[in-house]
Amino acid sequence: MIEQLKETLQNNFQREVILEVNEQDSPISIRLDAGDLLPVCRLLHEDQAWYFDLLNCVTGLDNGPEEGTMEVIYNLTSIPHERSLMIKVTLDRQSPKVATLSGIWKTANWLERETYDLLGIIFENHPDLRRILLPADWKGYPLRKDYAHQEKYHGIKVEY
């Protein structure tokens, strides 16, 4: 599958867009530059030879202040072709931004909002990027490794 995918992407982008392949991951993962994510995903959804019709999950990962990066991981499934693929992108932790995929898969709308809410990753051009799990005025992003827990919220003690 990976060799066919590389060939398809090479033919459509006229350059190598896959930065890394990990066949030990389940499903197999590829790493892309964040700038290539939207066009690659659009191709993987629209090309009938691939037709990844389902975005299962969007996961954010904070590699910590020392590393200075964050990651967004996308799990895709092609139901008709019975195959899955994981796509990973690495972002700068100081300004974690990546294009929204909500124009391709409707499920991205809520999945990206969860990732934004808990990690502060900005999904550019998202139609409704706002908190979904925490109150709108919550301070910080709880899944960041340097998150400072609030002691009080609107005068109510917050226990951990």
Biotite code that builds the C-alpha atoms (Angstrom):
import biotite.structure as struc

atoms = struc.array([
    struc.Atom([0.000, 0.000, 0.000], chain_id="A", res_id=1, res_name="MET", atom_name="CA", element="C"),
    struc.Atom([2.752, 2.483, 0.892], chain_id="A", res_id=2, res_name="ILE", atom_name="CA", element="C"),
    struc.Atom([4.563, 2.187, -2.430], chain_id="A", res_id=3, res_name="GLU", atom_name="CA", element="C"),
    struc.Atom([1.294, 2.784, -4.305], chain_id="A", res_id=4, res_name="GLN", atom_name="CA", element="C"),
    struc.Atom([0.538, 5.750, -2.056], chain_id="A", res_id=5, res_name="LEU", atom_name="CA", element="C"),
    struc.Atom([3.987, 7.246, -2.641], chain_id="A", res_id=6, res_name="LYS", atom_name="CA", element="C"),
    struc.Atom([3.530, 6.849, -6.397], chain_id="A", res_id=7, res_name="GLU", atom_name="CA", element="C"),
    struc.Atom([0.080, 8.492, -6.334], chain_id="A", res_id=8, res_name="THR", atom_name="CA", element="C"),
    struc.Atom([1.356, 11.437, -4.313], chain_id="A", res_id=9, res_name="LEU", atom_name="CA", element="C"),
    struc.Atom([4.482, 11.800, -6.464], chain_id="A", res_id=10, res_name="GLN", atom_name="CA", element="C"),
    struc.Atom([2.336, 11.888, -9.621], chain_id="A", res_id=11, res_name="ASN", atom_name="CA", element="C"),
    struc.Atom([-0.008, 14.506, -8.167], chain_id="A", res_id=12, res_name="ASN", atom_name="CA", element="C"),
    struc.Atom([2.513, 16.737, -6.378], chain_id="A", res_id=13, res_name="PHE", atom_name="CA", element="C"),
    struc.Atom([5.581, 16.287, -8.596], chain_id="A", res_id=14, res_name="GLN", atom_name="CA", element="C"),
    struc.Atom([7.699, 15.956, -5.447], chain_id="A", res_id=15, res_name="ARG", atom_name="CA", element="C"),
    struc.Atom([8.097, 13.762, -2.401], chain_id="A", res_id=16, res_name="GLU", atom_name="CA", element="C"),
    struc.Atom([5.524, 14.828, 0.218], chain_id="A", res_id=17, res_name="VAL", atom_name="CA", element="C"),
    struc.Atom([5.864, 11.939, 2.671], chain_id="A", res_id=18, res_name="ILE", atom_name="CA", element="C"),
    struc.Atom([8.546, 12.858, 5.195], chain_id="A", res_id=19, res_name="LEU", atom_name="CA", element="C"),
    struc.Atom([8.486, 9.549, 7.056], chain_id="A", res_id=20, res_name="GLU", atom_name="CA", element="C"),
    struc.Atom([6.755, 6.161, 6.950], chain_id="A", res_id=21, res_name="VAL", atom_name="CA", element="C"),
    struc.Atom([6.306, 3.921, 9.975], chain_id="A", res_id=22, res_name="ASN", atom_name="CA", element="C"),
    struc.Atom([5.059, 0.474, 9.061], chain_id="A", res_id=23, res_name="GLU", atom_name="CA", element="C"),
    struc.Atom([5.254, -0.602, 12.719], chain_id="A", res_id=24, res_name="GLN", atom_name="CA", element="C"),
    struc.Atom([2.361, 1.720, 13.608], chain_id="A", res_id=25, res_name="ASP", atom_name="CA", element="C"),
    struc.Atom([-1.117, 0.314, 13.448], chain_id="A", res_id=26, res_name="SER", atom_name="CA", element="C"),
    struc.Atom([-2.411, 1.427, 11.085], chain_id="A", res_id=27, res_name="PRO", atom_name="CA", element="C"),
    struc.Atom([0.664, 2.316, 9.028], chain_id="A", res_id=28, res_name="ILE", atom_name="CA", element="C"),
    struc.Atom([1.542, 5.967, 9.491], chain_id="A", res_id=29, res_name="SER", atom_name="CA", element="C"),
    struc.Atom([2.991, 8.641, 7.286], chain_id="A", res_id=30, res_name="ILE", atom_name="CA", element="C"),
    struc.Atom([4.340, 12.008, 8.374], chain_id="A", res_id=31, res_name="ARG", atom_name="CA", element="C"),
    struc.Atom([3.602, 15.072, 6.258], chain_id="A", res_id=32, res_name="LEU", atom_name="CA", element="C"),
    struc.Atom([4.593, 18.705, 6.388], chain_id="A", res_id=33, res_name="ASP", atom_name="CA", element="C"),
    struc.Atom([1.632, 20.652, 7.828], chain_id="A", res_id=34, res_name="ALA", atom_name="CA", element="C"),
    struc.Atom([1.395, 22.652, 4.599], chain_id="A", res_id=35, res_name="GLY", atom_name="CA", element="C"),
    struc.Atom([0.788, 19.481, 2.595], chain_id="A", res_id=36, res_name="ASP", atom_name="CA", element="C"),
    struc.Atom([-1.929, 18.082, 4.869], chain_id="A", res_id=37, res_name="LEU", atom_name="CA", element="C"),
    struc.Atom([-4.990, 19.657, 3.229], chain_id="A", res_id=38, res_name="LEU", atom_name="CA", element="C"),
    struc.Atom([-4.127, 18.895, -0.415], chain_id="A", res_id=39, res_name="PRO", atom_name="CA", element="C"),
    struc.Atom([-2.995, 15.340, 0.406], chain_id="A", res_id=40, res_name="VAL", atom_name="CA", element="C"),
    struc.Atom([-6.154, 14.626, 2.393], chain_id="A", res_id=41, res_name="CYS", atom_name="CA", element="C"),
    struc.Atom([-8.330, 16.106, -0.340], chain_id="A", res_id=42, res_name="ARG", atom_name="CA", element="C"),
    struc.Atom([-6.648, 13.780, -2.847], chain_id="A", res_id=43, res_name="LEU", atom_name="CA", element="C"),
    struc.Atom([-7.022, 10.738, -0.579], chain_id="A", res_id=44, res_name="LEU", atom_name="CA", element="C"),
    struc.Atom([-10.718, 11.487, -0.201], chain_id="A", res_id=45, res_name="HIS", atom_name="CA", element="C"),
    struc.Atom([-11.515, 12.340, -3.828], chain_id="A", res_id=46, res_name="GLU", atom_name="CA", element="C"),
    struc.Atom([-9.352, 9.787, -5.665], chain_id="A", res_id=47, res_name="ASP", atom_name="CA", element="C"),
    struc.Atom([-11.555, 6.703, -6.132], chain_id="A", res_id=48, res_name="GLN", atom_name="CA", element="C"),
    struc.Atom([-8.490, 4.460, -6.036], chain_id="A", res_id=49, res_name="ALA", atom_name="CA", element="C"),
    struc.Atom([-8.010, 5.502, -2.389], chain_id="A", res_id=50, res_name="TRP", atom_name="CA", element="C"),
    struc.Atom([-11.338, 6.973, -1.255], chain_id="A", res_id=51, res_name="TYR", atom_name="CA", element="C"),
    struc.Atom([-10.701, 7.473, 2.440], chain_id="A", res_id=52, res_name="PHE", atom_name="CA", element="C"),
    struc.Atom([-14.315, 8.203, 3.263], chain_id="A", res_id=53, res_name="ASP", atom_name="CA", element="C"),
    struc.Atom([-14.022, 8.250, 7.060], chain_id="A", res_id=54, res_name="LEU", atom_name="CA", element="C"),
    struc.Atom([-12.021, 10.408, 9.441], chain_id="A", res_id=55, res_name="LEU", atom_name="CA", element="C"),
    struc.Atom([-12.128, 8.267, 12.596], chain_id="A", res_id=56, res_name="ASN", atom_name="CA", element="C"),
    struc.Atom([-10.143, 10.360, 14.991], chain_id="A", res_id=57, res_name="CYS", atom_name="CA", element="C"),
    struc.Atom([-8.074, 13.511, 15.412], chain_id="A", res_id=58, res_name="VAL", atom_name="CA", element="C"),
    struc.Atom([-5.554, 13.340, 18.246], chain_id="A", res_id=59, res_name="THR", atom_name="CA", element="C"),
    struc.Atom([-3.321, 16.094, 19.536], chain_id="A", res_id=60, res_name="GLY", atom_name="CA", element="C"),
    struc.Atom([-0.038, 15.496, 21.311], chain_id="A", res_id=61, res_name="LEU", atom_name="CA", element="C"),
    struc.Atom([2.124, 17.931, 23.248], chain_id="A", res_id=62, res_name="ASP", atom_name="CA", element="C"),
    struc.Atom([5.786, 16.949, 23.099], chain_id="A", res_id=63, res_name="ASN", atom_name="CA", element="C"),
    struc.Atom([6.542, 19.462, 25.864], chain_id="A", res_id=64, res_name="GLY", atom_name="CA", element="C"),
    struc.Atom([8.277, 22.813, 26.135], chain_id="A", res_id=65, res_name="PRO", atom_name="CA", element="C"),
    struc.Atom([11.735, 21.209, 25.906], chain_id="A", res_id=66, res_name="GLU", atom_name="CA", element="C"),
    struc.Atom([10.940, 19.615, 22.555], chain_id="A", res_id=67, res_name="GLU", atom_name="CA", element="C"),
    struc.Atom([9.088, 22.708, 21.340], chain_id="A", res_id=68, res_name="GLY", atom_name="CA", element="C"),
    struc.Atom([6.643, 20.771, 19.152], chain_id="A", res_id=69, res_name="THR", atom_name="CA", element="C"),
    struc.Atom([3.116, 19.461, 19.096], chain_id="A", res_id=70, res_name="MET", atom_name="CA", element="C"),
    struc.Atom([1.616, 16.858, 16.795], chain_id="A", res_id=71, res_name="GLU", atom_name="CA", element="C"),
    struc.Atom([-1.757, 16.239, 15.226], chain_id="A", res_id=72, res_name="VAL", atom_name="CA", element="C"),
    struc.Atom([-2.565, 12.665, 14.274], chain_id="A", res_id=73, res_name="ILE", atom_name="CA", element="C"),
    struc.Atom([-5.389, 11.730, 11.909], chain_id="A", res_id=74, res_name="TYR", atom_name="CA", element="C"),
    struc.Atom([-6.817, 8.224, 11.545], chain_id="A", res_id=75, res_name="ASN", atom_name="CA", element="C"),
    struc.Atom([-8.466, 7.608, 8.179], chain_id="A", res_id=76, res_name="LEU", atom_name="CA", element="C"),
    struc.Atom([-10.418, 4.627, 6.906], chain_id="A", res_id=77, res_name="THR", atom_name="CA", element="C"),
    struc.Atom([-11.506, 3.642, 3.429], chain_id="A", res_id=78, res_name="SER", atom_name="CA", element="C"),
    struc.Atom([-14.547, 1.472, 4.037], chain_id="A", res_id=79, res_name="ILE", atom_name="CA", element="C"),
    struc.Atom([-14.915, 0.302, 0.401], chain_id="A", res_id=80, res_name="PRO", atom_name="CA", element="C"),
    struc.Atom([-11.193, -0.508, 0.054], chain_id="A", res_id=81, res_name="HIS", atom_name="CA", element="C"),
    struc.Atom([-10.914, -1.939, 3.579], chain_id="A", res_id=82, res_name="GLU", atom_name="CA", element="C"),
    struc.Atom([-7.759, -0.064, 4.531], chain_id="A", res_id=83, res_name="ARG", atom_name="CA", element="C"),
    struc.Atom([-6.676, 2.434, 7.143], chain_id="A", res_id=84, res_name="SER", atom_name="CA", element="C"),
    struc.Atom([-3.978, 5.062, 7.326], chain_id="A", res_id=85, res_name="LEU", atom_name="CA", element="C"),
    struc.Atom([-2.600, 7.311, 10.037], chain_id="A", res_id=86, res_name="MET", atom_name="CA", element="C"),
    struc.Atom([-1.302, 10.757, 9.064], chain_id="A", res_id=87, res_name="ILE", atom_name="CA", element="C"),
    struc.Atom([0.914, 12.743, 11.420], chain_id="A", res_id=88, res_name="LYS", atom_name="CA", element="C"),
    struc.Atom([1.992, 16.377, 11.253], chain_id="A", res_id=89, res_name="VAL", atom_name="CA", element="C"),
    struc.Atom([4.412, 18.178, 13.551], chain_id="A", res_id=90, res_name="THR", atom_name="CA", element="C"),
    struc.Atom([3.747, 21.785, 14.573], chain_id="A", res_id=91, res_name="LEU", atom_name="CA", element="C"),
    struc.Atom([5.700, 24.495, 16.318], chain_id="A", res_id=92, res_name="ASP", atom_name="CA", element="C"),
    struc.Atom([4.537, 24.596, 19.943], chain_id="A", res_id=93, res_name="ARG", atom_name="CA", element="C"),
    struc.Atom([4.670, 28.399, 20.138], chain_id="A", res_id=94, res_name="GLN", atom_name="CA", element="C"),
    struc.Atom([2.166, 28.786, 17.319], chain_id="A", res_id=95, res_name="SER", atom_name="CA", element="C"),
    struc.Atom([0.524, 25.412, 16.623], chain_id="A", res_id=96, res_name="PRO", atom_name="CA", element="C"),
    struc.Atom([-1.516, 25.903, 13.454], chain_id="A", res_id=97, res_name="LYS", atom_name="CA", element="C"),
    struc.Atom([-2.697, 23.559, 10.739], chain_id="A", res_id=98, res_name="VAL", atom_name="CA", element="C"),
    struc.Atom([-5.445, 23.687, 8.098], chain_id="A", res_id=99, res_name="ALA", atom_name="CA", element="C"),
    struc.Atom([-8.872, 22.391, 9.032], chain_id="A", res_id=100, res_name="THR", atom_name="CA", element="C"),
    struc.Atom([-10.086, 19.239, 7.330], chain_id="A", res_id=101, res_name="LEU", atom_name="CA", element="C"),
    struc.Atom([-13.742, 20.015, 8.069], chain_id="A", res_id=102, res_name="SER", atom_name="CA", element="C"),
    struc.Atom([-14.350, 20.839, 4.394], chain_id="A", res_id=103, res_name="GLY", atom_name="CA", element="C"),
    struc.Atom([-13.424, 17.253, 3.505], chain_id="A", res_id=104, res_name="ILE", atom_name="CA", element="C"),
    struc.Atom([-14.829, 15.252, 6.425], chain_id="A", res_id=105, res_name="TRP", atom_name="CA", element="C"),
    struc.Atom([-17.683, 16.727, 8.489], chain_id="A", res_id=106, res_name="LYS", atom_name="CA", element="C"),
    struc.Atom([-16.504, 14.805, 11.565], chain_id="A", res_id=107, res_name="THR", atom_name="CA", element="C"),
    struc.Atom([-13.389, 16.989, 11.616], chain_id="A", res_id=108, res_name="ALA", atom_name="CA", element="C"),
    struc.Atom([-15.536, 19.873, 12.848], chain_id="A", res_id=109, res_name="ASN", atom_name="CA", element="C"),
    struc.Atom([-16.035, 18.451, 16.344], chain_id="A", res_id=110, res_name="TRP", atom_name="CA", element="C"),
    struc.Atom([-12.812, 16.442, 16.500], chain_id="A", res_id=111, res_name="LEU", atom_name="CA", element="C"),
    struc.Atom([-10.733, 19.538, 15.758], chain_id="A", res_id=112, res_name="GLU", atom_name="CA", element="C"),
    struc.Atom([-12.705, 21.538, 18.316], chain_id="A", res_id=113, res_name="ARG", atom_name="CA", element="C"),
    struc.Atom([-11.847, 18.965, 21.001], chain_id="A", res_id=114, res_name="GLU", atom_name="CA", element="C"),
    struc.Atom([-8.172, 19.156, 20.078], chain_id="A", res_id=115, res_name="THR", atom_name="CA", element="C"),
    struc.Atom([-8.289, 22.952, 20.129], chain_id="A", res_id=116, res_name="TYR", atom_name="CA", element="C"),
    struc.Atom([-10.092, 22.983, 23.480], chain_id="A", res_id=117, res_name="ASP", atom_name="CA", element="C"),
    struc.Atom([-7.636, 20.695, 25.253], chain_id="A", res_id=118, res_name="LEU", atom_name="CA", element="C"),
    struc.Atom([-4.333, 21.602, 23.553], chain_id="A", res_id=119, res_name="LEU", atom_name="CA", element="C"),
    struc.Atom([-4.818, 25.019, 21.939], chain_id="A", res_id=120, res_name="GLY", atom_name="CA", element="C"),
    struc.Atom([-3.966, 23.850, 18.417], chain_id="A", res_id=121, res_name="ILE", atom_name="CA", element="C"),
    struc.Atom([-5.473, 26.261, 15.882], chain_id="A", res_id=122, res_name="ILE", atom_name="CA", element="C"),
    struc.Atom([-7.229, 24.733, 12.883], chain_id="A", res_id=123, res_name="PHE", atom_name="CA", element="C"),
    struc.Atom([-7.088, 27.478, 10.286], chain_id="A", res_id=124, res_name="GLU", atom_name="CA", element="C"),
    struc.Atom([-10.333, 28.269, 8.433], chain_id="A", res_id=125, res_name="ASN", atom_name="CA", element="C"),
    struc.Atom([-12.372, 26.087, 10.788], chain_id="A", res_id=126, res_name="HIS", atom_name="CA", element="C"),
    struc.Atom([-16.035, 27.170, 10.542], chain_id="A", res_id=127, res_name="PRO", atom_name="CA", element="C"),
    struc.Atom([-16.636, 27.271, 14.327], chain_id="A", res_id=128, res_name="ASP", atom_name="CA", element="C"),
    struc.Atom([-13.401, 26.956, 16.306], chain_id="A", res_id=129, res_name="LEU", atom_name="CA", element="C"),
    struc.Atom([-14.433, 27.420, 19.926], chain_id="A", res_id=130, res_name="ARG", atom_name="CA", element="C"),
    struc.Atom([-14.318, 25.386, 23.093], chain_id="A", res_id=131, res_name="ARG", atom_name="CA", element="C"),
    struc.Atom([-16.511, 22.305, 23.143], chain_id="A", res_id=132, res_name="ILE", atom_name="CA", element="C"),
    struc.Atom([-15.711, 20.570, 26.463], chain_id="A", res_id=133, res_name="LEU", atom_name="CA", element="C"),
    struc.Atom([-14.682, 23.422, 28.744], chain_id="A", res_id=134, res_name="LEU", atom_name="CA", element="C"),
    struc.Atom([-16.370, 26.757, 29.453], chain_id="A", res_id=135, res_name="PRO", atom_name="CA", element="C"),
    struc.Atom([-15.585, 29.508, 26.942], chain_id="A", res_id=136, res_name="ALA", atom_name="CA", element="C"),
    struc.Atom([-13.668, 31.528, 29.568], chain_id="A", res_id=137, res_name="ASP", atom_name="CA", element="C"),
    struc.Atom([-11.522, 28.640, 30.849], chain_id="A", res_id=138, res_name="TRP", atom_name="CA", element="C"),
    struc.Atom([-7.857, 29.595, 31.162], chain_id="A", res_id=139, res_name="LYS", atom_name="CA", element="C"),
    struc.Atom([-5.291, 27.443, 29.420], chain_id="A", res_id=140, res_name="GLY", atom_name="CA", element="C"),
    struc.Atom([-5.287, 24.074, 27.729], chain_id="A", res_id=141, res_name="TYR", atom_name="CA", element="C"),
    struc.Atom([-5.414, 21.114, 30.155], chain_id="A", res_id=142, res_name="PRO", atom_name="CA", element="C"),
    struc.Atom([-3.528, 18.554, 28.044], chain_id="A", res_id=143, res_name="LEU", atom_name="CA", element="C"),
    struc.Atom([-0.455, 20.722, 27.603], chain_id="A", res_id=144, res_name="ARG", atom_name="CA", element="C"),
    struc.Atom([2.478, 19.462, 29.605], chain_id="A", res_id=145, res_name="LYS", atom_name="CA", element="C"),
    struc.Atom([3.057, 22.859, 31.210], chain_id="A", res_id=146, res_name="ASP", atom_name="CA", element="C"),
    struc.Atom([-0.614, 23.472, 32.069], chain_id="A", res_id=147, res_name="TYR", atom_name="CA", element="C"),
    struc.Atom([-1.117, 25.203, 35.418], chain_id="A", res_id=148, res_name="ALA", atom_name="CA", element="C"),
    struc.Atom([-4.295, 23.952, 37.105], chain_id="A", res_id=149, res_name="HIS", atom_name="CA", element="C"),
    struc.Atom([-6.725, 26.642, 38.165], chain_id="A", res_id=150, res_name="GLN", atom_name="CA", element="C"),
    struc.Atom([-7.433, 26.698, 41.882], chain_id="A", res_id=151, res_name="GLU", atom_name="CA", element="C"),
    struc.Atom([-10.758, 28.451, 41.425], chain_id="A", res_id=152, res_name="LYS", atom_name="CA", element="C"),
    struc.Atom([-13.220, 28.986, 38.631], chain_id="A", res_id=153, res_name="TYR", atom_name="CA", element="C"),
    struc.Atom([-15.754, 31.795, 39.168], chain_id="A", res_id=154, res_name="HIS", atom_name="CA", element="C"),
    struc.Atom([-15.115, 31.549, 42.909], chain_id="A", res_id=155, res_name="GLY", atom_name="CA", element="C"),
    struc.Atom([-15.674, 27.791, 43.035], chain_id="A", res_id=156, res_name="ILE", atom_name="CA", element="C"),
    struc.Atom([-12.780, 25.647, 44.236], chain_id="A", res_id=157, res_name="LYS", atom_name="CA", element="C"),
    struc.Atom([-11.564, 23.306, 41.513], chain_id="A", res_id=158, res_name="VAL", atom_name="CA", element="C"),
    struc.Atom([-10.271, 20.029, 42.963], chain_id="A", res_id=159, res_name="GLU", atom_name="CA", element="C"),
    struc.Atom([-7.875, 17.632, 41.261], chain_id="A", res_id=160, res_name="TYR", atom_name="CA", element="C"),
])
